[in-house]
Amino acid sequence: MSKPVVKIGCSAVLSEEADEQIHGRHIAQAVTLAAEQANSRGDLPFVVEVMVGDDKAQPEAAVSVAQRFIADPQVLGVVGTMNSHTSLAAAPLYYQASLTQISPAASNPGLTQHGYCTFFRVMAHDLYQGQEAAKYAVQALAARRIAVIHDSSSFGEPLAQVFVRTSEELGVSPVLYRGIQRGQVDFKELAGAVAAVEPELIFMSVIEAEGRHLAAQLREAGVRAILFGTDGLKPSLFLATPGYEVEGPYHTSASTDVRVKPSAAAFAQAYQARYGQLYSIYTAEAYDAANILIAACARANPLDRPNVLTEVARTRDFPGASGPIGFDERGDRLDPEIGIYRVTAGVPVFLGVTRDLLAETLR
């Protein structure tokens, strides 16, 4: 007798956004790897299939993907969406359908504050990331004159706000606080304003598309401050300006560096063997999200969406590639980690997680 099919949806950016679709493709591959491994073990009472939807980093597309997943009764859980604004758009639909949604990357704090009991995430939210970034900037980098620039999005602005709040609690008020717009490419006026206040460090909660233009124009305006980005840059070289003698840049990251995390070693080896390359940006988190859903489906009795939701909410100390995973009552990950990178000689170098780095600084 053939086994029934359980489908895991994966909503990720696969087109439209050139800077983000590479992340989406690898997230989808990590989910597929989890399903293939689960099926190969042969111990499940069902067969896992992955159903991938391209949300294009657009709320309307994310809603369309959600509607397609919800309409298929075999879909019992969803990994995604990648982004905060698309998750905010789709979360109410998944909630109404009692369909569990585990995001590997959406970090907006409000996602777990709207009462959507179907939403979970396997990485830190922005309040935590912003707090840790501010602590590192003030306590480890000893910055006192800090400018803050955000992209006015549901990702960038809350992150900047909590950075400011935390740095002020540590005795440092920003010398400049400004918002830009997604899609903006001309930053000459802003660069001039930043140069005028002579910051030592610029905290930038922006994504790749704006980061590359902003960093270059700041340097052209004579700004030599340390540039400090967030995981919106995932961490990347988009703030690096090799033509100028400057320190850094630095980045925070809420994703697991599978090259150095001991718990990710087996995943990294399997991923590289399966896809011919290693990719470290939210792949471990996507893999973990898929495995949590598969494990919840295996425990659910009877096997339906409400019972899968109940089992996911009960998750504690799940042995993930990104480390032990449990969820609090809102769906946020318990005890998340924030990594720090510094671009050195054109390469992002992992320095460690803030918990350890700050403890060493303050020792």
C-alpha positions in Angstrom: 0.0 0.0 0.0 1.4 3.4 -1.0 2.0 6.0 1.6 0.0 9.3 1.6 1.7 12.5 0.5 2.5 15.4 2.8 3.4 18.6 1.1 5.6 21.3 2.6 5.3 24.7 0.9 8.2 26.9 0.3 7.6 30.6 -0.4 10.8 32.4 -1.5 12.1 35.0 -3.9 13.0 33.3 -7.1 12.6 36.2 -9.6 12.3 39.9 -9.9 14.8 40.9 -7.2 18.2 40.1 -8.6 20.0 40.6 -5.3 17.6 38.4 -3.4 16.6 35.6 -5.7 20.0 33.8 -5.1 19.0 33.6 -1.5 15.6 32.3 -2.4 16.9 29.6 -4.7 19.2 28.3 -2.0 16.5 28.4 0.6 14.3 26.3 -1.7 17.1 23.9 -2.2 17.7 23.5 1.6 14.0 22.7 2.0 14.2 20.1 -0.8 17.3 18.5 0.8 15.4 18.1 4.1 12.5 16.4 2.3 14.8 14.1 0.3 16.7 13.1 3.4 13.4 12.4 5.3 12.1 10.2 2.5 15.4 8.3 2.2 15.2 7.3 5.8 12.1 5.4 5.1 10.7 5.7 8.6 7.9 8.1 8.0 4.2 7.1 7.5 4.0 9.5 4.6 6.1 10.8 1.6 7.2 14.4 1.7 6.9 16.6 -1.3 8.0 20.2 -1.6 5.8 22.7 -3.3 7.7 25.9 -4.2 6.2 29.3 -4.8 7.9 32.4 -6.1 6.8 35.4 -3.9 9.1 37.8 -5.9 9.6 39.9 -2.7 6.2 41.4 -3.4 3.3 41.3 -1.0 0.8 40.6 -3.8 2.8 37.6 -5.1 3.2 36.3 -1.5 -0.5 36.4 -1.0 -1.0 34.6 -4.3 1.5 31.9 -3.3 -0.3 31.6 0.1 -3.6 31.1 -1.6 -2.3 28.4 -3.8 -0.8 26.5 -0.7 -3.9 26.9 1.3 -6.1 25.6 -1.5 -4.1 22.3 -1.6 -5.2 20.1 1.4 -2.0 18.1 1.2 0.1 21.2 2.2 0.4 20.9 6.0 3.1 23.5 6.6 5.0 26.3 4.9 8.7 27.4 5.0 8.7 31.2 4.3 8.4 33.8 3.4 11.9 35.2 3.3 11.0 38.8 3.8 9.2 40.7 6.5 6.9 42.7 4.2 5.8 39.6 2.4 5.3 37.7 5.6 3.2 40.5 7.0 1.0 40.2 3.9 0.7 36.5 3.9 0.5 35.7 7.6 -3.2 36.6 8.1 -4.1 34.1 5.3 -2.1 31.3 6.9 -3.7 32.1 10.2 -7.2 31.9 8.9 -6.4 28.5 7.3 -4.6 27.1 10.4 -1.6 26.5 8.2 1.7 26.7 10.0 4.3 29.1 8.6 7.9 29.0 9.7 10.1 31.8 8.3 13.8 31.3 7.9 14.6 35.0 7.6 11.6 37.4 8.2 12.8 39.5 11.2 10.2 42.2 11.7 9.2 42.2 15.4 5.5 42.8 14.6 5.1 39.4 12.9 4.9 37.7 16.3 3.0 40.5 18.0 -0.2 40.4 15.9 -1.6 37.2 17.4 -0.9 35.0 14.4 -0.4 31.7 16.2 0.5 30.1 12.9 3.7 32.2 12.5 7.1 31.0 13.7 10.6 32.0 12.9 13.9 30.2 13.4 16.2 33.3 13.7 16.4 36.4 15.8 13.9 39.2 15.3 15.1 42.8 14.7 14.6 44.0 18.3 17.2 41.6 19.4 19.5 42.2 16.4 19.3 45.9 16.8 20.1 45.7 20.5 23.1 43.5 19.9 24.3 45.7 17.0 24.2 48.8 19.2 26.0 47.0 22.0 28.8 45.9 19.6 29.1 49.4 18.1 29.3 51.2 21.4 31.1 48.6 23.6 33.3 46.7 21.2 34.0 49.3 18.5 33.9 52.2 21.1 32.0 54.5 18.7 30.7 57.7 20.2 29.6 59.7 17.2 27.1 57.5 15.4 24.9 58.2 12.4 21.9 56.0 11.7 20.4 55.4 8.2 17.5 53.1 7.5 15.4 52.2 4.4 12.0 53.2 5.8 10.8 49.6 5.4 9.2 47.1 7.8 12.6 45.6 8.1 15.0 48.6 8.2 13.1 51.2 10.3 12.3 49.1 13.4 15.9 47.9 13.4 17.2 51.4 13.4 14.8 52.5 16.1 15.9 49.8 18.5 19.6 50.5 17.7 19.1 54.1 18.7 17.2 53.2 21.8 19.8 50.8 22.9 22.8 53.1 22.1 21.1 55.9 24.1 20.7 53.5 27.0 24.5 53.0 26.7 25.1 56.8 26.8 25.5 57.5 23.0 22.9 59.5 21.1 23.1 59.5 17.3 24.5 62.6 15.6 22.2 62.0 12.6 19.1 59.8 12.0 17.7 59.6 8.5 15.5 57.4 6.4 15.9 56.7 2.7 13.6 54.9 0.2 13.8 51.5 -1.4 14.9 52.0 -5.0 16.7 55.3 -4.3 20.0 55.7 -6.0 20.9 59.3 -5.5 22.3 60.0 -2.0 24.4 63.1 -2.6 22.4 65.3 -0.3 22.4 62.7 2.5 26.1 62.0 2.0 26.8 65.7 2.5 24.7 65.8 5.6 26.5 62.8 7.0 29.9 64.4 6.2 28.9 67.5 8.0 28.3 65.8 11.4 31.6 63.8 11.2 30.5 60.4 12.5 32.9 57.7 13.7 30.5 55.0 12.7 27.4 54.8 10.4 24.8 52.1 11.2 22.9 51.2 8.1 19.8 49.0 8.2 19.4 48.8 4.4 19.5 46.0 1.8 22.0 45.3 -1.0 20.3 47.4 -3.7 20.6 50.7 -1.8 23.7 49.7 0.2 26.0 49.6 -2.8 25.1 53.1 -4.0 25.0 54.7 -0.5 28.4 53.4 0.5 30.0 54.6 -2.6 28.5 58.1 -2.4 29.4 58.4 1.3 33.0 57.8 0.4 32.9 60.2 -2.5 31.6 62.9 -0.1 34.7 62.4 2.1 33.1 60.2 4.8 35.7 57.8 6.3 33.6 56.5 9.2 33.2 52.8 9.8 30.2 51.4 7.9 28.2 48.9 10.0 25.5 47.0 8.1 22.9 44.4 9.1 21.7 41.0 7.8 19.7 42.9 5.2 23.1 42.8 3.5 23.4 39.1 4.4 26.5 39.9 5.1 28.0 40.9 1.8 30.5 43.2 0.2 27.9 45.9 -0.7 29.3 48.3 2.0 32.9 47.6 1.1 34.8 50.5 -0.5 38.2 49.1 -1.3 39.4 52.3 -3.0 39.5 54.0 0.4 41.6 53.4 3.5 38.9 52.7 6.0 38.2 50.1 8.6 35.6 47.4 8.0 32.8 47.4 7.1 31.1 45.3 9.8 27.9 43.4 9.5 25.5 41.7 11.9 23.9 38.5 10.7 21.0 36.5 12.2 21.7 33.5 9.9 24.0 30.6 10.7 27.5 30.5 9.2 27.5 26.8 8.2 31.2 26.9 7.6 32.0 27.4 11.3 29.0 26.2 13.2 29.6 22.7 14.6 25.9 21.7 14.5 25.8 22.6 10.8 28.7 20.4 9.7 26.6 17.5 8.5 24.1 19.8 6.8 26.9 21.7 5.1 28.5 18.5 3.8 25.2 17.1 2.5 24.2 20.5 0.9 27.6 20.8 -0.9 27.3 17.1 -2.1 23.8 17.6 -3.3 24.1 21.0 -5.0 27.8 21.3 -5.8 28.4 24.4 -3.7 28.1 25.6 -0.1 25.8 28.5 0.7 25.4 30.0 4.1 22.7 32.6 4.0 19.6 31.3 5.8 20.0 27.8 4.3 20.5 26.2 7.7 17.4 28.0 8.9 15.3 26.9 5.9 16.6 23.3 6.4 15.7 23.4 10.1 12.2 24.9 9.4 11.5 22.1 7.0 12.7 19.4 9.4 10.6 20.9 12.3 7.5 20.7 10.1 8.3 17.2 9.0 8.8 16.1 12.6 5.6 17.8 13.6 3.7 16.0 10.9 5.2 12.7 12.1 3.8 13.4 15.6 0.5 14.8 14.6 -2.5 12.5 15.4 -4.6 12.8 13.4 -2.4 14.2 10.6 -4.0 17.6 9.8 -3.2 21.3 9.9 -4.4 22.1 13.4 -2.5 19.2 14.9 0.7 20.0 13.0 0.4 23.5 14.4 0.1 22.2 17.9 3.2 20.0 17.5 5.3 22.9 16.0 4.3 25.1 18.9 5.5 22.5 21.4 9.0 22.4 19.8 11.8 22.6 22.3 15.5 21.7 22.0 15.0 20.6 18.4 18.5 19.5 17.2 18.8 21.9 14.2 21.7 22.7 12.0 21.6 26.2 13.4 21.6 24.8 16.9 18.9 23.8 19.4 15.6 25.3 18.5 12.6 26.1 20.6 9.8 28.6 20.3 8.3 31.0 22.9 4.6 31.6 23.2 4.6 34.1 20.4 6.6 31.9 17.9 9.9 33.6 18.3 13.1 31.5 18.6 14.4 31.0 22.1 18.0 32.1 22.7 18.9 33.2 19.2 22.4 34.3 18.1 23.7 37.3 16.2 26.9 36.9 14.3 29.4 39.7 13.6 31.4 39.9 10.4 34.2 42.2 9.3 35.2 42.6 5.6 38.9 42.2 5.5 40.9 42.2 2.2 37.6 41.8 0.3 36.4 38.8 2.3 33.6 38.8 5.0 35.3 37.2 8.1 33.2 35.8 10.8 34.4 37.2 14.1 31.9 35.4 16.4 28.5 35.8 18.0 27.8 39.0 20.0 27.1 37.0 23.2 30.8 35.8 23.2 32.4 38.9 21.7 30.8 41.3 24.1 31.6 39.1 27.1 35.2 39.1 26.0 35.2 42.9 25.5 33.7 43.6 28.9 35.8 41.1 30.8 
